[in-house]
Amino acid sequence: VRGGDVVVVKGLGETDFVIKRVYKLGGQVVEPELQPKSVPLGVPFVVPMGTAYVLGDNRESSEDSRAFGPVPLDSIIGKVVRW
């Protein structure tokens, strides 16, 4: 998995799946305006190792890592490819 990849992530429920774009990987810093809502302003957020920070392409109305935090790499079940 690399930054910019569109991936399918297994959600919280047994049959829930979401499609998101990988924005940052473990060890990388997320810009303040895209940090999780739970992180206080001015505090740098570093993506934990073994996880990916994913964002929806429609950022205005997307529920993504800003809401639910980074996702474990092993919850990414596949990469979306265009034929």
TITIZA-775853 format. One record per residue: residue in three letters; x, y, z of N, C-alpha, C in turn. Coordinates in nm, 2 decimals. Example, Ala and Ser with C-alpha at 12.3 -4.5 7.8 and 13.67 -1.06 7.14 Angstrom:
R   r    n.X    n.Y    n.Z   ca.X   ca.Y   ca.Z    c.X    c.Y    c.Z
R ala   1.32  -0.57   0.78   1.23  -0.45   0.78   1.32  -0.33   0.78
R ser   1.28  -0.22   0.71   1.37  -0.11   0.71   1.29   0.00   0.79
END
This chain:
R   r    n.X    n.Y    n.Z   ca.X   ca.Y   ca.Z    c.X    c.Y    c.Z
R val   0.08  -0.12   0.00   0.00   0.00   0.00   0.09   0.12   0.00
R arg   0.05   0.22  -0.08   0.13   0.34  -0.09   0.03   0.46  -0.08
R gly   0.09   0.58  -0.05   0.01   0.70  -0.05  -0.05   0.72  -0.18
R gly  -0.18   0.76  -0.18  -0.25   0.79  -0.31  -0.33   0.67  -0.36
R asp  -0.30   0.55  -0.31  -0.38   0.43  -0.35  -0.52   0.44  -0.30
R val  -0.62   0.40  -0.38  -0.76   0.38  -0.33  -0.77   0.24  -0.29
R val  -0.82   0.22  -0.16  -0.83   0.09  -0.10  -0.96   0.06  -0.05
R val  -0.99  -0.07  -0.03  -1.11  -0.12   0.04  -1.07  -0.15   0.18
R val  -1.14  -0.09   0.28  -1.10  -0.12   0.42  -1.22  -0.19   0.48
R lys  -1.19  -0.29   0.56  -1.29  -0.36   0.63  -1.33  -0.27   0.75
R gly  -1.47  -0.25   0.76  -1.52  -0.15   0.86  -1.53  -0.22   0.99
R leu  -1.61  -0.15   1.08  -1.62  -0.19   1.22  -1.72  -0.31   1.23
R gly  -1.82  -0.32   1.14  -1.91  -0.43   1.15  -1.86  -0.55   1.07
R glu  -1.92  -0.66   1.08  -1.88  -0.78   1.01  -1.88  -0.77   0.86
R thr  -1.98  -0.70   0.81  -1.99  -0.69   0.66  -1.98  -0.55   0.61
R asp  -1.92  -0.46   0.69  -1.90  -0.32   0.65  -1.77  -0.30   0.58
R phe  -1.77  -0.23   0.47  -1.65  -0.20   0.39  -1.66  -0.05   0.35
R val  -1.55   0.01   0.34  -1.54   0.15   0.29  -1.43   0.16   0.19
R ile  -1.45   0.25   0.10  -1.35   0.28   0.00  -1.29   0.41   0.02
R lys  -1.16   0.42   0.05  -1.09   0.55   0.08  -0.96   0.56   0.01
R arg  -0.90   0.68   0.01  -0.77   0.70  -0.05  -0.67   0.70   0.07
R val  -0.56   0.63   0.05  -0.45   0.64   0.15  -0.38   0.77   0.14
R tyr  -0.38   0.84   0.25  -0.32   0.98   0.26  -0.18   0.97   0.31
R lys  -0.17   0.91   0.43  -0.04   0.90   0.50  -0.02   0.76   0.55
R leu   0.10   0.71   0.57   0.13   0.58   0.63   0.21   0.61   0.76
R gly   0.22   0.50   0.84   0.29   0.50   0.97   0.42   0.58   0.96
R gly   0.43   0.67   1.06   0.55   0.75   1.08   0.54   0.89   1.01
R gln   0.44   0.91   0.92   0.42   1.04   0.85   0.33   1.13   0.93
R val   0.36   1.26   0.92   0.28   1.36   0.99   0.16   1.41   0.90
R val   0.05   1.42   0.97  -0.07   1.47   0.90  -0.08   1.62   0.92
R glu  -0.12   1.69   0.82  -0.13   1.84   0.82  -0.24   1.87   0.92
R pro  -0.23   1.99   0.99  -0.32   2.02   1.10  -0.47   2.02   1.05
R glu  -0.50   2.07   0.93  -0.64   2.08   0.89  -0.70   1.95   0.85
R leu  -0.62   1.84   0.85  -0.67   1.71   0.82  -0.65   1.61   0.93
R gln  -0.61   1.66   1.05  -0.59   1.57   1.16  -0.72   1.52   1.22
R pro  -0.71   1.41   1.30  -0.84   1.36   1.36  -0.89   1.47   1.45
R lys  -1.03   1.47   1.46  -1.09   1.57   1.54  -1.06   1.56   1.69
R ser  -1.01   1.44   1.73  -0.98   1.42   1.87  -0.84   1.48   1.91
R val  -0.76   1.52   1.81  -0.63   1.58   1.84  -0.64   1.73   1.86
R pro  -0.59   1.78   1.97  -0.59   1.93   1.99  -0.52   2.00   1.89
R leu  -0.57   2.12   1.85  -0.50   2.21   1.76  -0.36   2.24   1.80
R gly  -0.27   2.24   1.71  -0.13   2.28   1.74  -0.05   2.16   1.78
R val  -0.11   2.04   1.80  -0.04   1.92   1.84  -0.02   1.84   1.71
R pro   0.11   1.82   1.67   0.13   1.74   1.55   0.08   1.59   1.57
R phe   0.02   1.54   1.46  -0.03   1.41   1.47   0.06   1.32   1.37
R val   0.12   1.22   1.43   0.20   1.13   1.36   0.13   1.00   1.34
R val   0.11   0.95   1.22   0.04   0.83   1.20   0.11   0.71   1.27
R pro   0.05   0.63   1.35   0.12   0.52   1.42   0.17   0.42   1.31
R met   0.28   0.36   1.35   0.33   0.25   1.26   0.23   0.14   1.25
R gly   0.23   0.08   1.13   0.13  -0.03   1.11  -0.01   0.01   1.07
R thr  -0.03   0.14   1.05  -0.16   0.19   1.02  -0.15   0.28   0.90
R ala  -0.27   0.31   0.84  -0.28   0.41   0.73  -0.38   0.51   0.77
R tyr  -0.36   0.64   0.73  -0.45   0.75   0.75  -0.52   0.76   0.61
R val  -0.65   0.74   0.61  -0.73   0.73   0.49  -0.83   0.85   0.49
R leu  -0.85   0.90   0.37  -0.94   1.01   0.35  -1.04   0.98   0.23
R gly  -1.16   1.03   0.24  -1.25   1.02   0.13  -1.22   1.13   0.03
R asp  -1.24   1.10  -0.10  -1.22   1.20  -0.20  -1.31   1.32  -0.19
R asn  -1.43   1.30  -0.14  -1.53   1.41  -0.11  -1.51   1.46   0.03
R arg  -1.41   1.53   0.06  -1.37   1.56   0.20  -1.48   1.64   0.27
R glu  -1.56   1.71   0.21  -1.66   1.79   0.28  -1.77   1.70   0.35
R ser  -1.79   1.59   0.29  -1.90   1.50   0.36  -1.85   1.36   0.38
R ser  -1.72   1.34   0.38  -1.67   1.20   0.40  -1.64   1.17   0.55
R glu  -1.68   1.05   0.59  -1.64   1.00   0.72  -1.51   0.92   0.69
R asp  -1.40   0.96   0.75  -1.27   0.90   0.72  -1.19   0.90   0.85
R ser  -1.06   0.90   0.83  -0.97   0.89   0.95  -0.98   1.02   1.03
R arg  -1.03   1.13   0.98  -1.05   1.24   1.06  -1.15   1.21   1.17
R ala  -1.25   1.12   1.14  -1.35   1.08   1.24  -1.32   0.96   1.32
R phe  -1.26   0.85   1.25  -1.24   0.72   1.31  -1.09   0.69   1.33
R gly  -1.00   0.78   1.30  -0.86   0.75   1.32  -0.80   0.67   1.22
R pro  -0.67   0.64   1.23  -0.60   0.56   1.13  -0.65   0.41   1.14
R val  -0.64   0.35   1.03  -0.68   0.21   1.02  -0.56   0.11   1.01
R pro  -0.57   0.00   1.08  -0.46  -0.10   1.07  -0.44  -0.15   0.93
R leu  -0.32  -0.16   0.89  -0.29  -0.21   0.76  -0.35  -0.34   0.73
R asp  -0.37  -0.43   0.83  -0.43  -0.56   0.80  -0.58  -0.55   0.78
R ser  -0.64  -0.43   0.80  -0.79  -0.41   0.77  -0.81  -0.37   0.63
R ile  -0.70  -0.34   0.56  -0.71  -0.31   0.41  -0.71  -0.44   0.34
R ile  -0.82  -0.46   0.27  -0.83  -0.59   0.21  -0.80  -0.59   0.06
R gly  -0.79  -0.48   0.00  -0.75  -0.47  -0.14  -0.74  -0.33  -0.19
R lys  -0.68  -0.32  -0.31  -0.66  -0.20  -0.37  -0.75  -0.19  -0.49
R val  -0.82  -0.07  -0.51  -0.91  -0.05  -0.62  -0.83  -0.02  -0.74
R val  -0.85  -0.09  -0.85  -0.78  -0.07  -0.98  -0.88  -0.04  -1.08
R arg  -0.84   0.03  -1.18  -0.93   0.07  -1.29  -0.89  -0.02  -1.41
R trp  -0.98  -0.08  -1.48  -0.96  -0.17  -1.59  -0.94  -0.09  -1.71
END
